[in-house]
């Protein structure tokens, strides 16, 4: 298998170098900017794409502004002779709208999946928001691998916190939270939650009095507006709990969400480096690297890949 070329779109530079080292790959330099009218200019500065597998690294928070440069980068790599073009997107956007809740709504998760499937040969991501779907294969027509960050979270909790109590956001998260709690050797509870809108939730914690000696650890896959965590922190403050730690795989932090978490009493906020942020303390590089190597092999030598599995 030829050495993979890693292409890092703007904003992904922090993960690019360690990923190049972990995959034993090579960084493909690229110029990308906007013309005065807002259109994208893109040029690969390397002429060595021909005959090489290309991996485009692009985490997909704020996907609207990233989608066209991403597609141009992939199409240009293919034009320049790449043997395969895959996408490593540590955070995969457009996964929330997975059904039509009101007449006439776009099921954007399906449409976005179709767009990426028509452009790439494979996809690797970390903990996609599979709410009403069992796997990415239900909407992606290409090999799509979902890596689990739960072991990283469990290890961090086990090594950093004394007597943790994990608190999950809702009933749908219970299996995931239970897995983290088991690996962290910690008990867990699940919130009673009523959502009144995108920014309004009502929460309570069952039987919280018996856990007063524990450190509350709020865990979720994504923190965006952080309303659930903020309301939980306020609830914990009212019952005079110990200061809580907030952990999420993906830290989107819409608006002032991060500052509001701290103002609500979080002693620390921890995320994975799937989206660059000062809270990044969980490193997914090795997980991504292994999945990328397997994905390239699956496309290049499917028989050998099946034998390895």
URWOLIN-V11450 format. One record per residue. N is the residue number from 1. BURIAL is b if it has 24 or more other C-alpha atoms within 12 Angstrom, else e. D_CENTER is the distance of its C-alpha to the mean C-alpha in whole Angstrom. Layout:
n:N burial:BURIAL d_center:D_CENTER
n:N burial:BURIAL d_center:D_CENTER
//
This chain:
n:1 burial:e d_center:28
n:2 burial:e d_center:28
n:3 burial:b d_center:26
n:4 burial:b d_center:22
n:5 burial:b d_center:22
n:6 burial:b d_center:19
n:7 burial:b d_center:18
n:8 burial:b d_center:16
n:9 burial:b d_center:16
n:10 burial:b d_center:17
n:11 burial:e d_center:15
n:12 burial:b d_center:13
n:13 burial:b d_center:16
n:14 burial:b d_center:15
n:15 burial:b d_center:13
n:16 burial:b d_center:16
n:17 burial:b d_center:19
n:18 burial:b d_center:17
n:19 burial:b d_center:16
n:20 burial:b d_center:19
n:21 burial:e d_center:21
n:22 burial:e d_center:19
n:23 burial:b d_center:19
n:24 burial:e d_center:23
n:25 burial:b d_center:22
n:26 burial:b d_center:23
n:27 burial:b d_center:22
n:28 burial:b d_center:23
n:29 burial:b d_center:24
n:30 burial:b d_center:24
n:31 burial:e d_center:26
n:32 burial:b d_center:24
n:33 burial:e d_center:25
n:34 burial:e d_center:27
n:35 burial:e d_center:30
n:36 burial:e d_center:32
n:37 burial:e d_center:32
n:38 burial:e d_center:28
n:39 burial:e d_center:28
n:40 burial:e d_center:25
n:41 burial:e d_center:27
n:42 burial:b d_center:26
n:43 burial:b d_center:28
n:44 burial:b d_center:27
n:45 burial:e d_center:29
n:46 burial:e d_center:29
n:47 burial:e d_center:31
n:48 burial:b d_center:30
n:49 burial:b d_center:28
n:50 burial:e d_center:30
n:51 burial:e d_center:30
n:52 burial:b d_center:27
n:53 burial:b d_center:23
n:54 burial:b d_center:21
n:55 burial:b d_center:17
n:56 burial:b d_center:16
n:57 burial:b d_center:13
n:58 burial:b d_center:11
n:59 burial:b d_center:8
n:60 burial:b d_center:8
n:61 burial:b d_center:9
n:62 burial:e d_center:12
n:63 burial:b d_center:13
n:64 burial:e d_center:16
n:65 burial:e d_center:17
n:66 burial:b d_center:15
n:67 burial:b d_center:16
n:68 burial:b d_center:20
n:69 burial:b d_center:20
n:70 burial:b d_center:17
n:71 burial:b d_center:19
n:72 burial:b d_center:22
n:73 burial:b d_center:21
n:74 burial:b d_center:20
n:75 burial:b d_center:24
n:76 burial:b d_center:26
n:77 burial:b d_center:24
n:78 burial:b d_center:26
n:79 burial:e d_center:29
n:80 burial:b d_center:29
n:81 burial:e d_center:30
n:82 burial:b d_center:26
n:83 burial:b d_center:27
n:84 burial:b d_center:23
n:85 burial:b d_center:20
n:86 burial:b d_center:17
n:87 burial:b d_center:13
n:88 burial:b d_center:10
n:89 burial:b d_center:7
n:90 burial:b d_center:5
n:91 burial:b d_center:3
n:92 burial:b d_center:6
n:93 burial:b d_center:8
n:94 burial:b d_center:12
n:95 burial:b d_center:11
n:96 burial:e d_center:13
n:97 burial:e d_center:16
n:98 burial:b d_center:17
n:99 burial:e d_center:21
n:100 burial:e d_center:24
n:101 burial:e d_center:24
n:102 burial:e d_center:27
n:103 burial:e d_center:30
n:104 burial:e d_center:29
n:105 burial:e d_center:25
n:106 burial:e d_center:23
n:107 burial:e d_center:20
n:108 burial:e d_center:18
n:109 burial:b d_center:15
n:110 burial:b d_center:18
n:111 burial:e d_center:19
n:112 burial:b d_center:16
n:113 burial:b d_center:16
n:114 burial:e d_center:19
n:115 burial:e d_center:19
n:116 burial:b d_center:16
n:117 burial:b d_center:18
n:118 burial:e d_center:22
n:119 burial:b d_center:20
n:120 burial:b d_center:19
n:121 burial:b d_center:20
n:122 burial:b d_center:16
n:123 burial:b d_center:13
n:124 burial:b d_center:10
n:125 burial:b d_center:6
n:126 burial:b d_center:5
n:127 burial:b d_center:5
n:128 burial:b d_center:6
n:129 burial:b d_center:8
n:130 burial:b d_center:11
n:131 burial:e d_center:14
n:132 burial:e d_center:17
n:133 burial:e d_center:16
n:134 burial:e d_center:17
n:135 burial:e d_center:15
n:136 burial:b d_center:13
n:137 burial:e d_center:17
n:138 burial:e d_center:18
n:139 burial:b d_center:17
n:140 burial:b d_center:17
n:141 burial:b d_center:20
n:142 burial:b d_center:19
n:143 burial:b d_center:17
n:144 burial:b d_center:14
n:145 burial:b d_center:12
n:146 burial:b d_center:9
n:147 burial:b d_center:9
n:148 burial:b d_center:10
n:149 burial:b d_center:9
n:150 burial:b d_center:12
n:151 burial:b d_center:14
n:152 burial:b d_center:13
n:153 burial:b d_center:13
n:154 burial:b d_center:17
n:155 burial:e d_center:18
n:156 burial:b d_center:17
n:157 burial:b d_center:19
n:158 burial:b d_center:22
n:159 burial:e d_center:23
n:160 burial:e d_center:22
n:161 burial:b d_center:24
n:162 burial:e d_center:27
n:163 burial:b d_center:27
n:164 burial:b d_center:24
n:165 burial:b d_center:24
n:166 burial:b d_center:20
n:167 burial:b d_center:20
n:168 burial:b d_center:18
n:169 burial:b d_center:17
n:170 burial:b d_center:19
n:171 burial:e d_center:21
n:172 burial:e d_center:18
n:173 burial:b d_center:16
n:174 burial:b d_center:19
n:175 burial:e d_center:18
n:176 burial:b d_center:15
n:177 burial:b d_center:16
n:178 burial:b d_center:20
n:179 burial:b d_center:18
n:180 burial:b d_center:17
n:181 burial:b d_center:20
n:182 burial:b d_center:22
n:183 burial:e d_center:20
n:184 burial:b d_center:21
n:185 burial:b d_center:24
n:186 burial:b d_center:24
n:187 burial:b d_center:25
n:188 burial:b d_center:23
n:189 burial:b d_center:24
n:190 burial:b d_center:22
n:191 burial:b d_center:23
n:192 burial:b d_center:25
n:193 burial:b d_center:24
n:194 burial:e d_center:25
n:195 burial:e d_center:23
n:196 burial:e d_center:26
n:197 burial:e d_center:23
n:198 burial:e d_center:20
n:199 burial:e d_center:21
n:200 burial:e d_center:24
n:201 burial:b d_center:23
n:202 burial:b d_center:26
n:203 burial:b d_center:25
n:204 burial:b d_center:27
n:205 burial:b d_center:27
n:206 burial:e d_center:29
n:207 burial:e d_center:32
n:208 burial:b d_center:30
n:209 burial:e d_center:34
n:210 burial:e d_center:34
n:211 burial:b d_center:31
n:212 burial:e d_center:32
n:213 burial:e d_center:32
n:214 burial:b d_center:28
n:215 burial:b d_center:26
n:216 burial:b d_center:23
n:217 burial:b d_center:20
n:218 burial:b d_center:17
n:219 burial:b d_center:14
n:220 burial:b d_center:11
n:221 burial:b d_center:8
n:222 burial:b d_center:8
n:223 burial:b d_center:11
n:224 burial:b d_center:12
n:225 burial:b d_center:16
n:226 burial:b d_center:16
n:227 burial:b d_center:19
n:228 burial:b d_center:19
n:229 burial:b d_center:18
n:230 burial:b d_center:21
n:231 burial:b d_center:23
n:232 burial:b d_center:23
n:233 burial:b d_center:24
n:234 burial:b d_center:27
n:235 burial:b d_center:28
n:236 burial:b d_center:27
n:237 burial:e d_center:29
n:238 burial:e d_center:32
n:239 burial:e d_center:33
n:240 burial:e d_center:33
n:241 burial:b d_center:30
n:242 burial:b d_center:29
n:243 burial:b d_center:26
n:244 burial:b d_center:23
n:245 burial:b d_center:20
n:246 burial:b d_center:16
n:247 burial:b d_center:13
n:248 burial:b d_center:10
n:249 burial:b d_center:6
n:250 burial:b d_center:5
n:251 burial:b d_center:8
n:252 burial:b d_center:9
n:253 burial:b d_center:13
n:254 burial:e d_center:15
n:255 burial:e d_center:19
n:256 burial:e d_center:20
n:257 burial:b d_center:17
n:258 burial:b d_center:17
n:259 burial:e d_center:21
n:260 burial:b d_center:22
n:261 burial:b d_center:20
n:262 burial:b d_center:22
n:263 burial:e d_center:25
n:264 burial:b d_center:25
n:265 burial:b d_center:25
n:266 burial:b d_center:22
n:267 burial:b d_center:23
n:268 burial:b d_center:20
n:269 burial:b d_center:16
n:270 burial:b d_center:14
n:271 burial:b d_center:10
n:272 burial:b d_center:8
n:273 burial:b d_center:8
n:274 burial:b d_center:5
n:275 burial:b d_center:7
n:276 burial:b d_center:11
n:277 burial:b d_center:13
n:278 burial:e d_center:16
n:279 burial:b d_center:14
n:280 burial:b d_center:12
n:281 burial:b d_center:14
n:282 burial:b d_center:12
n:283 burial:b d_center:12
n:284 burial:b d_center:10
n:285 burial:b d_center:12
n:286 burial:b d_center:15
n:287 burial:b d_center:12
n:288 burial:b d_center:11
n:289 burial:b d_center:15
n:290 burial:b d_center:16
n:291 burial:b d_center:14
n:292 burial:b d_center:15
n:293 burial:b d_center:19
n:294 burial:b d_center:19
n:295 burial:b d_center:18
n:296 burial:b d_center:20
n:297 burial:b d_center:23
n:298 burial:b d_center:22
n:299 burial:b d_center:23
n:300 burial:b d_center:26
n:301 burial:e d_center:28
n:302 burial:e d_center:27
n:303 burial:e d_center:30
n:304 burial:e d_center:29
n:305 burial:e d_center:25
n:306 burial:e d_center:27
n:307 burial:e d_center:29
n:308 burial:e d_center:27
n:309 burial:e d_center:25
//
